[in-house]
Amino acid sequence: MNREPVGEPAACATGHIRAHSNADITVVVPTRDRPVFLARCLAELTEARRRDGLGEVLVVDSASRSTETGAVAARFGVRHIWEPLPGASRARNAGWQAAETPVVAFIDDDLQMQPGWAAAIVEAFRDPAVAFVTGRVATPEEAGEQPQAFGVIEGDRARTLDASTRGVFGGSANLAVRREVLAAVGGFDERLGPGRWLSAGEDVELLDRLVEAGWVGRYEPAAVVECEQWRDNAQRLRLAWSYGKGMGARFAAMGRRDPARAMRRSGEVLRLSGIATAVKELTARAGGRPRREAFAPVAPVRPDRRSLGEPLLWRAGALTGLAAGLVMLGQDPR
């Protein structure tokens, strides 16, 4: 993993190279053995490049076991980068390191960028103090209802993200970062994320390091990507466990880097992994009473369709990831 710092902290943010147009954004799509999802994603990105003048699209192939990923990339005329070892964080690092634009955006292969996304990202980066931008994920319209947009940040108002912001800031499913800032912190921690045992949390851990270094981000609700819910109940349960492990590891890493900040947020750790809270949520759902989610969403699905086991698995994963992270993330790879 490239974790060698090469830049100044955010105190020098006025020196950032500005993103003047949509062409200043490279979009990195990490993928592994999901050619159908990738084709749909690239179809929308190709339209976005035609419609909005978006910059280059890079497909980073995370050790796919067939040649289909490369064939899909070639069909859409986008650059294909092969990574011999699996891991979404490794793939994303390879993507931003190969990019040649001031801003690098990350989008998952099962998402489609919506009209206006690029313009919203560029507008946010016109402020030279903004180092990263997160957006929303929406589900398609169903039965005549409006698309459901969700995010780890609620509401439709843009807001500043910094070290004082509570909760998580967004995720790599819809994230754009200045390339020089990624270089300054060494990009994603390759010990975290899909393809690794600590199978999530790599995106929020990156954002933690950015704000701890003094950089400032922006939550931009107008930057929307769409995800069709395709996971069945068993897959969603596995995802809940994975996301919980990643979130626990994220807090373990934070505690090793900045114990004071971790202590200030200890109440959040306890709330996120509280079994008593999970039981209350399950009781409320079983009785048909709506209750605000107290844990990070594991997939863009409507709450009444979520398996009752997900919150418990998420919290069990968080406790497991916290314990494992304290051991596995004990040494900074820099």
Buried (B, 14 or more C-beta within 10 A) or exposed (E): BBBEEEBEBBEEBEEBBBBEBBBBBBBBBBBBBBBEBBBBBBBBBBBBBEEBEBBBBBBBBBBBEEEBBBEBBEEBEBBBBBBEEBBBBBBBBBBBBBBEBBBBBBBBBBBBBBEBBBBBBBBBBEBBBBBBBBBBBBBEEEEEEEBBBBBBBEEEEBEEBBBEBEEBBBBBBBBBBBBBBBBBBBBBBBBBBBBBEBBBBBBBBBBBBBBBBBBBBBBBBBBBBBBEBEBEEEEBBBBBBBBBBBBBBBBBBBBBBBEEBBEEBEEBBEEBBBEEBBEBBBEEBEEEEEBEEBBBBBBBBEBEEBBEBBBBBBBBBBBBBBEBBBEBBEEEEE
